[in-house]
Amino acid sequence: MKKPSNKSLAVILGSTTAAMALLAITPRFEGTVLKTYADIGGVLSYCTGATEDAQWGKTYTPEECKKQLDYDLARHAEGMLNCIHVELTEGQKIAFTDFTFNAGVSAFCSSTMARKANLVDVMGSCAALTMWVKVGNKVVNGLVKRREAERRICIQGSIK
């Protein structure tokens, strides 16, 4: 397991509120499994959707999973923000970090979300989240619910 980022999630996002919101929403959709498992797409994962350095058959403690989630959210937030060249709303930061954690930095950076965010199209960038609901060519109900929750957070700026 890698060490947590030198910067905290709150520092990266510029808000303790945004960091706390992510620490609430991401585990709600990812779940936490203390053993390595294959996710719906067949990706070797552990803890709260972590994939980096996953080793089949390994078991983790709740404390290790918490540290891994903090590290993973921080590095995905940094990656997401590196693609954005304008100021984001707090809701965009929360929603886009959760999306990036789930789909990856390269998926976010090449997405309509990032393009519209960089054009300062808040509503368009938030709406674009709902395009990402498939694994392979199959719509996944859990992703439909997650993207709709992210879209609401993106627009409203908080979890409700």
HELIX and SHEET records of a PDB file:
HELIX    1   1 LEU A    9  LEU A   13  1                                   5    
HELIX    2   2 THR A   16  GLU A   30  1                                  15    
HELIX    3   3 PRO A   62  ASN A   82  1                                  21    
HELIX    4   4 GLU A   90  ALA A  103  1                                  14    
HELIX    5   5 VAL A  105  CYS A  109  1                                   5    
HELIX    6   6 THR A  112  ASN A  118  1                                   7    
HELIX    7   7 VAL A  122  ALA A  127  1                                   6    
HELIX    8   8 ALA A  128  MET A  131  5                                   4    
HELIX    9   9 ASN A  141  GLN A  156  1                                  16    
SHEET    1   A 2 VAL A  33  ALA A  38  0                                        
SHEET    2   A 2 LEU A  44  CYS A  47 -1                                        
SHEET    1   B 2 LYS A 134  VAL A 135  0                                        
SHEET    2   B 2 LYS A 138  VAL A 139 -1                                        
END                                                                             
